[in-house]
Amino acid sequence: MFVPSAADAGNRGKKKSSEVNWEPVINAIIQVESNGKCTAKNGNQCGAMQITPILVRECNDILKKKGCKKRYKLSDRFNLEKSKEMFLLIQSFHNPKNSIEHAIRSWNGGQQYTIKSTQRYFEKVMSYL
């Protein structure tokens, strides 16, 4: 099992999905985003992982492309397990190399993130790892 560390963060991914334990990364993101509070709200971002309506829509689009009938609702952002599922779905689709750095930066800045605009967030999340 692969547990991310600060040294692994810069690794632009050499791990297979089955080798990655995303739980430490998810838990660090939860601490930064909401301090673990599932009822947290900040504008249109909600839940422990501060998920936006756009991310929910993206997850549903991915599920549709995969031929899956499952869909997420906006209220699922307040459910920790479903929030984690959405994170993992986004990673499986947009981060096939399972880069820890990409996962953290894109969670904050979207898929077109820049290093400069996500640096502070990246450092905060890494401090929890």
N, C-alpha and C positions, 0 to 999 in steps of 0.2 A: 504494500500500500504506500502511496506517495503522499506525504504530508508537506505542504508548501512551507518554505522558509524564506527569509529575506534573500538568501543567495539564489533561490529558485525563481524569484520574481522577474529577474531580467531574462530568464531563459525563455526565448520566444517559442517554446513548446517542442518537446521531443517525447512527450508522454502520451500514451494511449488513454482513451476515456476510462477504460477499466482500471487504470493505474492511478487515477486522480481521485483523491478524497477532497471534494470541494467544501466539505463542512467547515474547516477552519477559515477559509476565505469568506464563505457565507456569514459565519458568525462575526468575523471582523467587520464586514460591510454592515451588518445589523447594528453593531455597536456604534459605528460612525454615523449611520443614517438616523437611528431612532433611539439609541441607547437601550435597545431590546424591547421597546414599547410597540406592541402590535396595533394599538389604536392611534398611533402618531399620524398627524396630518400636517402638511406644509404645502399650501397652494393646491395643485392637482396631484401631488405626490402623497401616497397613503401607505400605511402599514409599516411593519418593522423594517422592510427593505426599501421603503419610499418609492413604490412603483407608480408609474404614470399611466394614464389611459392609453397613450401611444404604445407603451410596452405591452400592455394587455392585448391590444389590437395586433401587434407584431407576433405575439405568441399564437394568437388564433389564426393568423395568416400562415404561420409555420405549420401548425397542426393541419390546416386545410391542405397545404401543399403535400403533406405526408399522408394524406388520405384518412386522417384520424377524425372521428366524429366529436371528440371531446372539445369543449370550448371553455375559456375562462370568462368570468364576469368581473366587472369592476369591484364588486364586493369581495372577491377572492383576494384582493390586495391586503385585507385585514386578517387573512388566514395564513399563519406562518408556514404551514406545510405546502399550501398552494403557491405561496410566494417563492419558496425554495424550488418548487417544480418549475416555475416560470424562469427563474434564474438558470436552472440546469438546461431547460429547453433552449433558451437564448444562447447559452454557451455551446451546446451541441450543434447548433446551426451556424452561428457566426464566429465561433472560436474552435474550429475542428482540431487545431494543434494543441488545444488545452493550455494556452499561455496564461499563467496567473496574472501577469502584468496586463495583458489585453483584457482579461475578465474584469479586473478592478477599474482600469481606466475607462473601458467602454460602459461599465455600469454607471459611471459618473458623467461621461461626456458623449455617450452614444457611439455608434459604430464609426463615425468620422471624427473621433476625438483627436485632440492634439496633446502632445506631451506637456507643453507649457500650461495649457488650461486645466489639465488633470493632475498636475504634479503634487499640489498640496493635498488633494483627496487621496492620491496614491500613497503618499507618505503617512497620512492618518491611518489608512487601512493597514498598511504594513506595520505600523506601530503596535497593532493588536495581534499581528501574527508573530 
